Amino acid sequence: MTVTTLPLPSAGEQSREENPWARGWRRLRRRKGAMAALVVVVLLILVAVFAPWIAPYDPAATSWSLVRKPPTWAHWLGTDEVGRDILSRIIFGARASLSAGLVSVGIAVGAGVPLGLLAGYAGGWVDAILSRMVDAMLAIPFLILAIVLAAFLGPSLGNAMIAIGVTATPVFIRLTRGQTIAAKVEDYVEAARAVGNPHWRIALRHVLPNIVPPLLVQASLAIAGAIIAEAALSFLGLGQQPPAPSWGSMLNAAQRFIAQAPWMAFWPGFAIFFAVLSFNLLGDGLRDALDPRHK
């Protein structure tokens, strides 16, 4: 009787199969919507970074002879109430929106992940106190709390970022806490504890790296929410201050001229919609690609 042996996979194939990030990237590439959203997000970041070289005009330059002009070959998206080029202002406004999204989520992640990791791993009274604080903050609607904090700190883009970041922090605390509670009872954590690793090392070297995927998904979705929150605060006069361009402040100025110049409201509203949709689609794609239970 002849025994047939199957060829063993090479070391490179084994490493690719065992690497969850490579597996997640392969899954993400198979989702056309998520990849299209990723391309749009990268383009938005490039537009924000290279705005001075891309914008055809100075976003703050006024011209009384060009007040509320419809789109032309000279001004592709038209002009606003004081003759400023809308395309240039939208390009520069991407800086405020993306900065608010990235910085605010960075604040929320930087504050929420350590607190959630501490609450989930330590448990006991530490978990009880942090959980009650998170419950109290989550009881207040997100945008209402952001408006209150921005009004208290003062109207500016920096203060709006802080307000949005603080408001988004409880979501990351709760998510990190739940993932930590689930991960700390896994066999690899018990093995690390059995060989004498200190608690801080187990939390940082064994628990934290294994809860990064859901945090990454939540961060991409939170950026979309932060962009909307920044636009809302700027619309209310609590974010980016004129004449600095911001999509929300552009909508605020356009509301008085909806009938005479509808393009003033359409283009910044479309920019907000397009950016938020892209980050949401990217977050959904990341969730499906990084979920180990998804086939």
Phi and psi restraints in degrees (value plus and minus 20) as a CYANA .aco file:
   2 THR   PHI    -119.1   -79.1
   2 THR   PSI     111.0   151.0
   3 VAL   PHI    -119.7   -79.7
   3 VAL   PSI     104.2   144.2
   4 THR   PHI    -116.7   -76.7
   4 THR   PSI     106.1   146.1
   5 THR   PHI    -123.7   -83.7
   5 THR   PSI     118.0   158.0
   6 LEU   PHI    -105.7   -65.7
   6 LEU   PSI     123.8   163.8
   7 PRO   PHI     -86.5   -46.5
   7 PRO   PSI     117.3   157.3
   8 LEU   PHI     -97.1   -57.1
   8 LEU   PSI     124.2   164.2
   9 PRO   PHI     -87.0   -47.0
   9 PRO   PSI     128.6   168.6
  10 SER   PHI     -89.2   -49.2
  10 SER   PSI     148.1   188.1
  11 ALA   PHI     -83.9   -43.9
  11 ALA   PSI     -55.8   -15.8
  12 GLY   PHI     -86.7   -46.7
  12 GLY   PSI     -59.7   -19.7
  13 GLU   PHI     -86.9   -46.9
  13 GLU   PSI     -59.1   -19.1
  14 GLN   PHI     -82.8   -42.8
  14 GLN   PSI     -62.1   -22.1
  15 SER   PHI     -86.6   -46.6
  15 SER   PSI     -55.9   -15.9
  16 ARG   PHI     -88.6   -48.6
  16 ARG   PSI     -57.7   -17.7
  17 GLU   PHI     -89.3   -49.3
  17 GLU   PSI     -52.8   -12.8
  18 GLU   PHI    -106.0   -66.0
  18 GLU   PSI     -33.5     6.5
  19 ASN   PHI    -105.7   -65.7
  19 ASN   PSI      90.1   130.1
  20 PRO   PHI     -87.8   -47.8
  20 PRO   PSI     -49.2    -9.2
  21 TRP   PHI     -89.6   -49.6
  21 TRP   PSI     -61.0   -21.0
  22 ALA   PHI     -85.8   -45.8
  22 ALA   PSI     -59.8   -19.8
  23 ARG   PHI     -84.8   -44.8
  23 ARG   PSI     -59.6   -19.6
  24 GLY   PHI     -85.3   -45.3
  24 GLY   PSI     -58.1   -18.1
  25 TRP   PHI     -86.4   -46.4
  25 TRP   PSI     -58.7   -18.7
  26 ARG   PHI     -84.7   -44.7
  26 ARG   PSI     -59.6   -19.6
  27 ARG   PHI     -87.9   -47.9
  27 ARG   PSI     -58.6   -18.6
  28 LEU   PHI     -85.7   -45.7
  28 LEU   PSI     -57.1   -17.1
  29 ARG   PHI     -85.8   -45.8
  29 ARG   PSI     -43.4    -3.4
  30 ARG   PHI    -101.0   -61.0
  30 ARG   PSI     -27.6    12.4
  31 ARG   PHI    -122.5   -82.5
  31 ARG   PSI      84.9   124.9
  32 LYS   PHI     -85.2   -45.2
  32 LYS   PSI     -57.7   -17.7
  33 GLY   PHI     -83.7   -43.7
  33 GLY   PSI     -63.4   -23.4
  34 ALA   PHI     -87.2   -47.2
  34 ALA   PSI     -59.2   -19.2
  35 MET   PHI     -87.5   -47.5
  35 MET   PSI     -58.7   -18.7
  36 ALA   PHI     -83.6   -43.6
  36 ALA   PSI     -60.4   -20.4
  37 ALA   PHI     -84.5   -44.5
  37 ALA   PSI     -58.2   -18.2
  38 LEU   PHI     -83.1   -43.1
  38 LEU   PSI     -60.5   -20.5
  39 VAL   PHI     -83.1   -43.1
  39 VAL   PSI     -62.8   -22.8
  40 VAL   PHI     -84.4   -44.4
  40 VAL   PSI     -61.8   -21.8
  41 VAL   PHI     -82.5   -42.5
  41 VAL   PSI     -63.8   -23.8
  42 VAL   PHI     -82.7   -42.7
  42 VAL   PSI     -61.3   -21.3
  43 LEU   PHI     -84.6   -44.6
  43 LEU   PSI     -59.9   -19.9
  44 LEU   PHI     -82.9   -42.9
  44 LEU   PSI     -60.6   -20.6
  45 ILE   PHI     -84.7   -44.7
  45 ILE   PSI     -62.5   -22.5
  46 LEU   PHI     -84.3   -44.3
  46 LEU   PSI     -59.8   -19.8
  47 VAL   PHI     -82.8   -42.8
  47 VAL   PSI     -61.9   -21.9
  48 ALA   PHI     -86.2   -46.2
  48 ALA   PSI     -60.0   -20.0
  49 VAL   PHI     -89.6   -49.6
  49 VAL   PSI     -63.1   -23.1
  50 PHE   PHI    -122.1   -82.1
  50 PHE   PSI       7.5    47.5
  51 ALA   PHI     -75.8   -35.8
  51 ALA   PSI     -62.6   -22.6
  52 PRO   PHI     -80.9   -40.9
  52 PRO   PSI     -46.8    -6.8
  53 TRP   PHI    -114.2   -74.2
  53 TRP   PSI     -37.1     2.9
  54 ILE   PHI    -114.6   -74.6
  54 ILE   PSI     -60.3   -20.3
  55 ALA   PHI     -83.1   -43.1
  55 ALA   PSI     112.3   152.3
  56 PRO   PHI     -94.3   -54.3
  56 PRO   PSI     -41.8    -1.8
  57 TYR   PHI    -156.8  -116.8
  57 TYR   PSI     147.5   187.5
  58 ASP   PHI     -89.9   -49.9
  58 ASP   PSI     104.5   144.5
  59 PRO   PHI     -86.9   -46.9
  59 PRO   PSI     -36.9     3.1
  60 ALA   PHI    -123.3   -83.3
  60 ALA   PSI     -20.7    19.3
  61 ALA   PHI     -95.6   -55.6
  61 ALA   PSI     105.7   145.7
  62 THR   PHI    -123.6   -83.6
  62 THR   PSI     137.2   177.2
  63 SER   PHI    -173.4  -133.4
  63 SER   PSI      93.9   133.9
  64 TRP   PHI     -91.3   -51.3
  64 TRP   PSI     -34.6     5.4
  65 SER   PHI    -104.0   -64.0
  65 SER   PSI     -26.3    13.7
  66 LEU   PHI    -140.2  -100.2
  66 LEU   PSI       5.8    45.8
  67 VAL   PHI     -88.3   -48.3
  67 VAL   PSI     104.2   144.2
  68 ARG   PHI      31.0    71.0
  68 ARG   PSI      29.1    69.1
  69 LYS   PHI    -105.7   -65.7
  69 LYS   PSI     117.8   157.8
  70 PRO   PHI     -89.1   -49.1
  70 PRO   PSI     149.3   189.3
  71 PRO   PHI     -77.3   -37.3
  71 PRO   PSI     114.0   154.0
  72 THR   PHI    -157.2  -117.2
  72 THR   PSI     159.3   199.3
  73 TRP   PHI     -86.9   -46.9
  73 TRP   PSI     -49.6    -9.6
  74 ALA   PHI     -96.8   -56.8
  74 ALA   PSI     -57.3   -17.3
  75 HIS   PHI    -148.5  -108.5
  75 HIS   PSI      76.8   116.8
  76 TRP   PHI     -80.7   -40.7
  76 TRP   PSI     -54.3   -14.3
  77 LEU   PHI    -128.9   -88.9
  77 LEU   PSI      -9.8    30.2
  78 GLY   PHI      67.3   107.3
  78 GLY   PSI    -192.8  -152.8
  79 THR   PHI    -146.9  -106.9
  79 THR   PSI     146.6   186.6
  80 ASP   PHI    -120.3   -80.3
  80 ASP   PSI    -180.6  -140.6
  81 GLU   PHI     -90.5   -50.5
  81 GLU   PSI     -36.0     4.0
  82 VAL   PHI    -140.9  -100.9
  82 VAL   PSI      -2.3    37.7
  83 GLY   PHI      64.8   104.8
  83 GLY   PSI      -3.9    36.1
  84 ARG   PHI    -104.1   -64.1
  84 ARG   PSI     126.0   166.0
  85 ASP   PHI     -91.7   -51.7
  85 ASP   PSI     102.3   142.3
  86 ILE   PHI     -89.8   -49.8
  86 ILE   PSI     -58.3   -18.3
  87 LEU   PHI     -80.1   -40.1
  87 LEU   PSI     -64.2   -24.2
  88 SER   PHI     -84.3   -44.3
  88 SER   PSI     -58.2   -18.2
  89 ARG   PHI     -90.8   -50.8
  89 ARG   PSI     -54.0   -14.0
  90 ILE   PHI     -88.9   -48.9
  90 ILE   PSI     -60.0   -20.0
  91 ILE   PHI     -82.4   -42.4
  91 ILE   PSI     -66.2   -26.2
  92 PHE   PHI     -92.7   -52.7
  92 PHE   PSI     -49.3    -9.3
  93 GLY   PHI     -86.2   -46.2
  93 GLY   PSI     -44.0    -4.0
  94 ALA   PHI     -80.8   -40.8
  94 ALA   PSI     -50.4   -10.4
  95 ARG   PHI     -82.9   -42.9
  95 ARG   PSI     -65.7   -25.7
  96 ALA   PHI     -85.3   -45.3
  96 ALA   PSI     -64.4   -24.4
  97 SER   PHI     -87.7   -47.7
  97 SER   PSI     -66.8   -26.8
  98 LEU   PHI     -90.3   -50.3
  98 LEU   PSI     -56.2   -16.2
  99 SER   PHI     -82.7   -42.7
  99 SER   PSI     -63.7   -23.7
 100 ALA   PHI     -82.0   -42.0
 100 ALA   PSI     -61.7   -21.7
 101 GLY   PHI     -84.7   -44.7
 101 GLY   PSI     -69.1   -29.1
 102 LEU   PHI     -91.4   -51.4
 102 LEU   PSI     -65.7   -25.7
 103 VAL   PHI     -88.0   -48.0
 103 VAL   PSI     -62.2   -22.2
 104 SER   PHI     -82.9   -42.9
 104 SER   PSI     -65.3   -25.3
 105 VAL   PHI     -87.7   -47.7
 105 VAL   PSI     -54.3   -14.3
 106 GLY   PHI     -80.9   -40.9
 106 GLY   PSI     -61.4   -21.4
 107 ILE   PHI     -83.6   -43.6
 107 ILE   PSI     -64.6   -24.6
 108 ALA   PHI     -84.1   -44.1
 108 ALA   PSI     -61.7   -21.7
 109 VAL   PHI     -88.5   -48.5
 109 VAL   PSI     -64.0   -24.0
 110 GLY   PHI     -82.9   -42.9
 110 GLY   PSI     -52.5   -12.5
 111 ALA   PHI    -112.8   -72.8
 111 ALA   PSI     -57.0   -17.0
 112 GLY   PHI     -98.0   -58.0
 112 GLY   PSI     -58.7   -18.7
 113 VAL   PHI     -85.2   -45.2
 113 VAL   PSI     -69.2   -29.2
 114 PRO   PHI     -81.2   -41.2
 114 PRO   PSI     -60.3   -20.3
 115 LEU   PHI     -87.7   -47.7
 115 LEU   PSI     -60.9   -20.9
 116 GLY   PHI     -86.2   -46.2
 116 GLY   PSI     -58.3   -18.3
 117 LEU   PHI     -84.4   -44.4
 117 LEU   PSI     -61.2   -21.2
 118 LEU   PHI     -84.7   -44.7
 118 LEU   PSI     -65.7   -25.7
 119 ALA   PHI     -84.9   -44.9
 119 ALA   PSI     -62.8   -22.8
 120 GLY   PHI     -91.7   -51.7
 120 GLY   PSI     -56.8   -16.8
 121 TYR   PHI    -103.1   -63.1
 121 TYR   PSI     -62.0   -22.0
 122 ALA   PHI     -95.1   -55.1
 122 ALA   PSI     -62.1   -22.1
 123 GLY   PHI      46.8    86.8
 123 GLY   PSI    -180.9  -140.9
 124 GLY   PHI      43.9    83.9
 124 GLY   PSI    -163.2  -123.2
 125 TRP   PHI     -89.3   -49.3
 125 TRP   PSI     -48.7    -8.7
 126 VAL   PHI     -82.8   -42.8
 126 VAL   PSI     -66.7   -26.7
 127 ASP   PHI     -83.3   -43.3
 127 ASP   PSI     -60.3   -20.3
 128 ALA   PHI     -84.1   -44.1
 128 ALA   PSI     -64.7   -24.7
 129 ILE   PHI     -86.3   -46.3
 129 ILE   PSI     -68.2   -28.2
 130 LEU   PHI     -84.5   -44.5
 130 LEU   PSI     -57.9   -17.9
 131 SER   PHI     -86.0   -46.0
 131 SER   PSI     -59.6   -19.6
 132 ARG   PHI     -88.0   -48.0
 132 ARG   PSI     -55.7   -15.7
 133 MET   PHI     -85.7   -45.7
 133 MET   PSI     -61.6   -21.6
 134 VAL   PHI     -85.2   -45.2
 134 VAL   PSI     -61.9   -21.9
 135 ASP   PHI     -81.3   -41.3
 135 ASP   PSI     -59.3   -19.3
 136 ALA   PHI     -85.7   -45.7
 136 ALA   PSI     -60.2   -20.2
 137 MET   PHI     -92.3   -52.3
 137 MET   PSI     -56.5   -16.5
 138 LEU   PHI     -92.5   -52.5
 138 LEU   PSI     -37.3     2.7
 139 ALA   PHI     -90.3   -50.3
 139 ALA   PSI     -39.9     0.1
 140 ILE   PHI    -114.1   -74.1
 140 ILE   PSI     112.1   152.1
 141 PRO   PHI     -75.0   -35.0
 141 PRO   PSI     122.7   162.7
 142 PHE   PHI     -74.5   -34.5
 142 PHE   PSI     -72.5   -32.5
 143 LEU   PHI     -89.2   -49.2
 143 LEU   PSI     -55.8   -15.8
 144 ILE   PHI     -83.0   -43.0
 144 ILE   PSI     -65.2   -25.2
 145 LEU   PHI     -84.8   -44.8
 145 LEU   PSI     -58.6   -18.6
 146 ALA   PHI     -84.7   -44.7
 146 ALA   PSI     -60.2   -20.2
 147 ILE   PHI     -84.5   -44.5
 147 ILE   PSI     -62.5   -22.5
 148 VAL   PHI     -82.8   -42.8
 148 VAL   PSI     -66.4   -26.4
 149 LEU   PHI     -86.1   -46.1
 149 LEU   PSI     -60.7   -20.7
 150 ALA   PHI     -85.6   -45.6
 150 ALA   PSI     -59.2   -19.2
 151 ALA   PHI     -86.7   -46.7
 151 ALA   PSI     -56.0   -16.0
 152 PHE   PHI     -89.2   -49.2
 152 PHE   PSI     -60.7   -20.7
 153 LEU   PHI     -97.1   -57.1
 153 LEU   PSI     -48.5    -8.5
 154 GLY   PHI      93.7   133.7
 154 GLY   PSI     130.1   170.1
 155 PRO   PHI     -94.8   -54.8
 155 PRO   PSI      91.8   131.8
 156 SER   PHI    -189.7  -149.7
 156 SER   PSI     140.3   180.3
 157 LEU   PHI     -86.2   -46.2
 157 LEU   PSI     -60.2   -20.2
 158 GLY   PHI     -81.8   -41.8
 158 GLY   PSI     -64.7   -24.7
 159 ASN   PHI     -87.0   -47.0
 159 ASN   PSI     -54.5   -14.5
 160 ALA   PHI     -84.0   -44.0
 160 ALA   PSI     -59.8   -19.8
 161 MET   PHI     -80.8   -40.8
 161 MET   PSI     -63.8   -23.8
 162 ILE   PHI     -83.5   -43.5
 162 ILE   PSI     -63.8   -23.8
 163 ALA   PHI     -82.7   -42.7
 163 ALA   PSI     -63.8   -23.8
 164 ILE   PHI     -87.0   -47.0
 164 ILE   PSI     -60.6   -20.6
 165 GLY   PHI     -83.1   -43.1
 165 GLY   PSI     -64.5   -24.5
 166 VAL   PHI     -84.4   -44.4
 166 VAL   PSI     -58.9   -18.9
 167 THR   PHI     -87.7   -47.7
 167 THR   PSI     -53.2   -13.2
 168 ALA   PHI    -104.2   -64.2
 168 ALA   PSI     -30.8     9.2
 169 THR   PHI     -81.0   -41.0
 169 THR   PSI     -63.0   -23.0
 170 PRO   PHI     -77.8   -37.8
 170 PRO   PSI     -51.2   -11.2
 171 VAL   PHI     -84.0   -44.0
 171 VAL   PSI     -61.6   -21.6
 172 PHE   PHI     -93.4   -53.4
 172 PHE   PSI     -52.8   -12.8
 173 ILE   PHI     -82.3   -42.3
 173 ILE   PSI     -67.9   -27.9
 174 ARG   PHI     -85.9   -45.9
 174 ARG   PSI     -62.7   -22.7
 175 LEU   PHI     -84.7   -44.7
 175 LEU   PSI     -65.7   -25.7
 176 THR   PHI     -84.2   -44.2
 176 THR   PSI     -60.3   -20.3
 177 ARG   PHI     -80.8   -40.8
 177 ARG   PSI     -67.6   -27.6
 178 GLY   PHI     -83.8   -43.8
 178 GLY   PSI     -62.6   -22.6
 179 GLN   PHI     -86.3   -46.3
 179 GLN   PSI     -55.6   -15.6
 180 THR   PHI     -88.2   -48.2
 180 THR   PSI     -62.0   -22.0
 181 ILE   PHI     -80.8   -40.8
 181 ILE   PSI     -58.9   -18.9
 182 ALA   PHI     -92.3   -52.3
 182 ALA   PSI     -54.1   -14.1
 183 ALA   PHI    -101.9   -61.9
 183 ALA   PSI     -49.1    -9.1
 184 LYS   PHI     -92.5   -52.5
 184 LYS   PSI     -30.4     9.6
 185 VAL   PHI    -121.8   -81.8
 185 VAL   PSI     -13.9    26.1
 186 GLU   PHI     -92.3   -52.3
 186 GLU   PSI     141.8   181.8
 187 ASP   PHI     -85.0   -45.0
 187 ASP   PSI     -57.8   -17.8
 188 TYR   PHI     -87.8   -47.8
 188 TYR   PSI     -50.7   -10.7
 189 VAL   PHI     -92.6   -52.6
 189 VAL   PSI     -60.6   -20.6
 190 GLU   PHI     -82.9   -42.9
 190 GLU   PSI     -57.4   -17.4
 191 ALA   PHI     -87.0   -47.0
 191 ALA   PSI     -61.1   -21.1
 192 ALA   PHI     -84.6   -44.6
 192 ALA   PSI     -56.5   -16.5
 193 ARG   PHI     -90.7   -50.7
 193 ARG   PSI     -53.9   -13.9
 194 ALA   PHI     -89.4   -49.4
 194 ALA   PSI     -50.4   -10.4
 195 VAL   PHI    -106.0   -66.0
 195 VAL   PSI     -16.8    23.2
 196 GLY   PHI      77.0   117.0
 196 GLY   PSI      -4.8    35.2
 197 ASN   PHI     -85.2   -45.2
 197 ASN   PSI     118.6   158.6
 198 PRO   PHI     -87.8   -47.8
 198 PRO   PSI     141.5   181.5
 199 HIS   PHI     -82.5   -42.5
 199 HIS   PSI     -60.9   -20.9
 200 TRP   PHI     -83.9   -43.9
 200 TRP   PSI     -55.6   -15.6
 201 ARG   PHI     -90.4   -50.4
 201 ARG   PSI     -58.8   -18.8
 202 ILE   PHI     -83.5   -43.5
 202 ILE   PSI     -62.6   -22.6
 203 ALA   PHI     -86.6   -46.6
 203 ALA   PSI     -61.1   -21.1
 204 LEU   PHI    -105.7   -65.7
 204 LEU   PSI     -54.1   -14.1
 205 ARG   PHI    -117.8   -77.8
 205 ARG   PSI     -41.6    -1.6
 206 HIS   PHI    -138.2   -98.2
 206 HIS   PSI     -59.2   -19.2
 207 VAL   PHI    -104.9   -64.9
 207 VAL   PSI     -71.7   -31.7
 208 LEU   PHI     -78.8   -38.8
 208 LEU   PSI     -67.9   -27.9
 209 PRO   PHI     -80.2   -40.2
 209 PRO   PSI     -45.8    -5.8
 210 ASN   PHI    -108.2   -68.2
 210 ASN   PSI     -24.3    15.7
 211 ILE   PHI    -132.0   -92.0
 211 ILE   PSI     -11.3    28.7
 212 VAL   PHI     -86.4   -46.4
 212 VAL   PSI     -62.6   -22.6
 213 PRO   PHI     -73.7   -33.7
 213 PRO   PSI     -70.4   -30.4
 214 PRO   PHI     -85.1   -45.1
 214 PRO   PSI     -50.6   -10.6
 215 LEU   PHI     -87.1   -47.1
 215 LEU   PSI     -58.1   -18.1
 216 LEU   PHI     -84.6   -44.6
 216 LEU   PSI     -61.0   -21.0
 217 VAL   PHI     -83.9   -43.9
 217 VAL   PSI     -65.8   -25.8
 218 GLN   PHI     -83.9   -43.9
 218 GLN   PSI     -55.5   -15.5
 219 ALA   PHI     -84.7   -44.7
 219 ALA   PSI     -62.9   -22.9
 220 SER   PHI     -84.5   -44.5
 220 SER   PSI     -58.1   -18.1
 221 LEU   PHI     -91.2   -51.2
 221 LEU   PSI     -54.2   -14.2
 222 ALA   PHI     -89.4   -49.4
 222 ALA   PSI     -49.9    -9.9
 223 ILE   PHI     -81.4   -41.4
 223 ILE   PSI     -61.2   -21.2
 224 ALA   PHI     -81.0   -41.0
 224 ALA   PSI     -64.2   -24.2
 225 GLY   PHI     -84.2   -44.2
 225 GLY   PSI     -55.9   -15.9
 226 ALA   PHI     -88.4   -48.4
 226 ALA   PSI     -55.0   -15.0
 227 ILE   PHI     -84.0   -44.0
 227 ILE   PSI     -63.1   -23.1
 228 ILE   PHI     -84.0   -44.0
 228 ILE   PSI     -62.1   -22.1
 229 ALA   PHI     -83.9   -43.9
 229 ALA   PSI     -61.5   -21.5
 230 GLU   PHI     -84.0   -44.0
 230 GLU   PSI     -61.1   -21.1
 231 ALA   PHI     -82.7   -42.7
 231 ALA   PSI     -60.2   -20.2
 232 ALA   PHI     -85.8   -45.8
 232 ALA   PSI     -62.7   -22.7
 233 LEU   PHI     -86.4   -46.4
 233 LEU   PSI     -60.6   -20.6
 234 SER   PHI     -86.5   -46.5
 234 SER   PSI     -56.8   -16.8
 235 PHE   PHI     -80.5   -40.5
 235 PHE   PSI     -56.0   -16.0
 236 LEU   PHI    -105.9   -65.9
 236 LEU   PSI     -21.2    18.8
 237 GLY   PHI      65.5   105.5
 237 GLY   PSI      -5.4    34.6
 238 LEU   PHI    -126.2   -86.2
 238 LEU   PSI     -21.3    18.7
 239 GLY   PHI    -130.1   -90.1
 239 GLY   PSI    -149.8  -109.8
 240 GLN   PHI     -78.8   -38.8
 240 GLN   PSI     109.2   149.2
 241 GLN   PHI    -114.5   -74.5
 241 GLN   PSI     116.2   156.2
 242 PRO   PHI     -80.4   -40.4
 242 PRO   PSI     131.5   171.5
 243 PRO   PHI    -106.4   -66.4
 243 PRO   PSI     -13.6    26.4
 244 ALA   PHI     -80.7   -40.7
 244 ALA   PSI     114.3   154.3
 245 PRO   PHI     -95.3   -55.3
 245 PRO   PSI     120.8   160.8
 246 SER   PHI    -174.3  -134.3
 246 SER   PSI     121.4   161.4
 247 TRP   PHI     -81.1   -41.1
 247 TRP   PSI     -58.4   -18.4
 248 GLY   PHI     -88.5   -48.5
 248 GLY   PSI     -63.3   -23.3
 249 SER   PHI     -88.2   -48.2
 249 SER   PSI     -49.8    -9.8
 250 MET   PHI     -85.2   -45.2
 250 MET   PSI     -59.3   -19.3
 251 LEU   PHI     -85.5   -45.5
 251 LEU   PSI     -56.8   -16.8
 252 ASN   PHI     -82.6   -42.6
 252 ASN   PSI     -63.0   -23.0
 253 ALA   PHI     -90.1   -50.1
 253 ALA   PSI     -50.8   -10.8
 254 ALA   PHI     -97.6   -57.6
 254 ALA   PSI     -39.0     1.0
 255 GLN   PHI     -84.1   -44.1
 255 GLN   PSI     -43.0    -3.0
 256 ARG   PHI    -102.2   -62.2
 256 ARG   PSI     -30.2     9.8
 257 PHE   PHI    -149.8  -109.8
 257 PHE   PSI      12.3    52.3
 258 ILE   PHI     -80.4   -40.4
 258 ILE   PSI     -62.8   -22.8
 259 ALA   PHI     -93.7   -53.7
 259 ALA   PSI     -59.8   -19.8
 260 GLN   PHI    -102.0   -62.0
 260 GLN   PSI     -55.3   -15.3
 261 ALA   PHI    -160.6  -120.6
 261 ALA   PSI      54.5    94.5
 262 PRO   PHI     -84.8   -44.8
 262 PRO   PSI     -42.5    -2.5
 263 TRP   PHI     -85.2   -45.2
 263 TRP   PSI     -43.2    -3.2
 264 MET   PHI     -84.7   -44.7
 264 MET   PSI     -51.8   -11.8
 265 ALA   PHI    -114.1   -74.1
 265 ALA   PSI     -50.7   -10.7
 266 PHE   PHI     -86.1   -46.1
 266 PHE   PSI     -67.7   -27.7
 267 TRP   PHI     -89.8   -49.8
 267 TRP   PSI     -65.5   -25.5
 268 PRO   PHI     -86.2   -46.2
 268 PRO   PSI     -54.0   -14.0
 269 GLY   PHI     -85.5   -45.5
 269 GLY   PSI     -59.5   -19.5
 270 PHE   PHI     -85.8   -45.8
 270 PHE   PSI     -58.6   -18.6
 271 ALA   PHI     -82.6   -42.6
 271 ALA   PSI     -62.9   -22.9
 272 ILE   PHI     -83.1   -43.1
 272 ILE   PSI     -66.6   -26.6
 273 PHE   PHI     -79.9   -39.9
 273 PHE   PSI     -64.9   -24.9
 274 PHE   PHI     -86.2   -46.2
 274 PHE   PSI     -62.8   -22.8
 275 ALA   PHI     -87.0   -47.0
 275 ALA   PSI     -65.5   -25.5
 276 VAL   PHI     -85.4   -45.4
 276 VAL   PSI     -61.6   -21.6
 277 LEU   PHI     -81.5   -41.5
 277 LEU   PSI     -60.7   -20.7
 278 SER   PHI     -84.4   -44.4
 278 SER   PSI     -65.9   -25.9
 279 PHE   PHI     -87.7   -47.7
 279 PHE   PSI     -54.9   -14.9
 280 ASN   PHI     -87.6   -47.6
 280 ASN   PSI     -63.0   -23.0
 281 LEU   PHI     -84.0   -44.0
 281 LEU   PSI     -59.2   -19.2
 282 LEU   PHI     -84.8   -44.8
 282 LEU   PSI     -61.1   -21.1
 283 GLY   PHI     -83.9   -43.9
 283 GLY   PSI     -60.9   -20.9
 284 ASP   PHI     -84.1   -44.1
 284 ASP   PSI     -60.7   -20.7
 285 GLY   PHI     -84.9   -44.9
 285 GLY   PSI     -60.5   -20.5
 286 LEU   PHI     -84.8   -44.8
 286 LEU   PSI     -58.4   -18.4
 287 ARG   PHI     -81.1   -41.1
 287 ARG   PSI     -65.1   -25.1
 288 ASP   PHI     -90.1   -50.1
 288 ASP   PSI     -56.4   -16.4
 289 ALA   PHI     -95.8   -55.8
 289 ALA   PSI     -53.9   -13.9
 290 LEU   PHI    -115.0   -75.0
 290 LEU   PSI     -24.1    15.9
 291 ASP   PHI     -98.7   -58.7
 291 ASP   PSI      94.4   134.4
 292 PRO   PHI     -86.8   -46.8
 292 PRO   PSI     -37.8     2.2
 293 ARG   PHI    -106.1   -66.1
 293 ARG   PSI     -28.3    11.7
 294 HIS   PHI    -106.5   -66.5
 294 HIS   PSI     115.3   155.3
